[in-house]
Amino acid sequence: MSAIAPERTGVTADRTGVTADRTGVTADRTGVTTDRTGVTTEAIEGSQTIRLAPNYWPFVVPALVVVSAVIVFPWAFTLWMSVNRWTLGQSRSFAGMENYLRLASDPRFWESLVHTLTYTSLSVAAPMFLGTVAALIFDARFPLRGLLRGVFVMPMMATPVAVALVWTMMFHPQLGVLNYLLSLVGIPAQEWIFNANTVIPSLVAVETWQWTPLVMLIVLGGLASVPREPFESAEIDGANAWQQFRYLTLPMIAPFLMIALIIRTIDALKSFDIIYAMTQGGPGTASETINIYLYNTAFSYYDIGYGSAMAVVFFIVIVALSFILLMLRQRSQWNDAEGK
């Protein structure tokens, strides 16, 4: 019996040896798997350790495809159309710089550019001033402040086309409520959007009414972050309210004012819905901005090539203005402790 036990034990040892060999094979297969995936950061070859860099391209490629399809391709196609003589219903032919030279001698384009800059300047200046004043008022503590804030921001929630339709009815020379209110105080009726001299100020009034709350909210957030200690020191030194605003409040909220300025400038430059819904660029071409002229050229006159050239030039104007605003914003940033 004792002679048989060692043999069985030997057999067990052999089986254990076989198991060890299988384990070794498994280790080899694991090493092969590691090499194929390329994700494991360490592989042991003798006593040397090799680190493999992770591969991020599978995550980047989908984003590049989406950006190319949504941004790069439309602009590349617009550039290609701008150098072609292309009217819908007619054959297309290469025009080179003809469309751009045509813009330089087009008085209607320059007129629309002046209208765009005038409309943008007024639509930025008025909300910036009124929004800052409103923020200073709502920053103070008084009864029903929260309710009045909510009422003040309601115009910003309305859709621009709905706002345009309501104000068009209010601007009506005979049936509009604005002329009725003016008649109560003895002021003669105005033609508002139906007069070439008052159409742009009237459109600016609508833009100001809708987007002043946005500026107010941005500036109000800046006022909430202003520390109180400098103002307490200024009061002890005898500074009045205007001096505190001029030398303390205004410099501290300057970065927030620049953010509001950039947002309002972009919104005013690309404004289309309010102008088109209220005047379609009229009367005549008195309120025709570049957006309206571009739309009419491409989709009313079907001159795709000329409209594309106009879009490219307008894009260059926007980039130039954005660059100027970004430089101003960089100068308005708060300085750190080292004065950098």
Residue pairs with C-beta under 8 A, 6 or more apart in sequence:
31 43
34 40
34 43
35 43
38 52
38 55
39 52
39 54
39 55
40 52
41 51
41 52
41 54
42 49
42 50
42 51
43 49
43 50
43 52
75 315
78 308
78 311
78 312
79 308
79 312
81 304
81 305
81 308
82 99
82 100
82 305
82 308
82 309
82 311
82 312
83 94
83 95
83 96
83 97
83 99
83 305
83 309
84 92
84 93
84 94
84 95
84 305
85 92
85 93
85 94
85 95
85 98
85 99
85 305
86 92
86 93
86 303
86 304
86 305
87 302
87 303
87 304
87 305
88 302
88 304
89 302
92 305
95 305
99 305
99 306
99 308
99 309
100 309
100 312
100 313
102 306
102 309
103 109
103 306
103 309
103 310
103 313
108 285
108 288
108 293
109 290
109 293
109 310
111 285
111 288
112 285
112 288
112 289
112 290
112 292
112 293
113 290
113 317
115 200
115 286
115 287
115 288
115 289
115 290
116 269
116 289
116 290
116 291
118 200
119 200
119 203
119 204
119 207
119 268
119 271
119 275
119 287
119 289
120 265
120 268
120 269
122 200
122 201
122 204
123 204
123 207
123 208
123 211
123 264
123 267
123 268
123 271
124 261
124 264
124 265
124 268
126 204
126 207
126 208
126 212
127 207
127 208
127 211
127 212
127 214
127 215
127 264
128 215
128 257
128 260
128 261
128 264
130 208
130 212
130 215
131 212
131 213
131 214
131 215
131 216
131 218
131 219
131 260
132 215
132 216
132 219
132 257
134 152
134 212
134 213
134 215
134 216
135 215
135 216
135 217
135 219
135 220
135 222
135 223
136 219
136 223
136 245
136 249
138 145
138 148
138 149
138 152
138 216
138 220
139 220
139 223
139 224
152 213
152 216
153 213
153 216
153 217
154 213
155 163
155 209
155 210
155 212
155 213
156 210
156 211
156 213
156 214
158 210
160 210
160 273
160 274
160 277
161 273
161 274
161 277
163 206
163 209
163 210
163 274
164 206
164 273
164 274
164 277
164 278
165 277
167 206
167 209
167 278
168 193
168 277
168 278
169 175
169 176
170 176
170 177
170 178
171 178
171 192
171 193
171 194
171 202
171 278
172 179
173 179
173 189
173 190
173 191
173 192
173 194
174 189
176 192
178 190
178 192
179 189
179 190
182 188
182 189
182 190
183 189
190 198
191 198
192 198
192 199
192 202
193 199
193 202
193 203
193 278
193 279
193 287
194 283
195 283
196 283
196 284
196 286
199 279
199 282
199 283
199 286
199 287
200 286
200 287
203 274
203 275
203 278
203 279
203 287
206 274
206 278
207 268
207 271
207 274
210 274
211 264
211 267
214 260
214 263
214 264
215 260
215 264
218 256
218 259
218 260
218 263
219 253
219 256
219 257
219 260
221 256
222 252
222 253
222 255
222 256
222 257
223 249
223 253
226 248
226 249
226 252
226 253
230 248
231 244
231 248
234 243
234 244
234 247
234 248
235 244
239 247
254 332
255 329
255 332
255 333
255 334
257 332
258 325
258 328
258 329
258 332
259 329
261 325
261 328
262 322
262 325
262 326
262 329
265 321
265 325
266 318
266 322
269 318
269 321
270 291
271 289
271 291
272 289
272 291
272 292
272 295
275 281
275 287
275 289
275 291
275 292
276 292
276 295
279 286
279 287
280 292
281 287
281 288
281 289
281 292
281 293
281 296
282 288
285 293
288 296
290 310
290 314
290 317
291 314
293 310
294 307
294 310
294 311
294 314
297 303
297 306
297 307
297 310
298 304
298 307
298 308
299 307
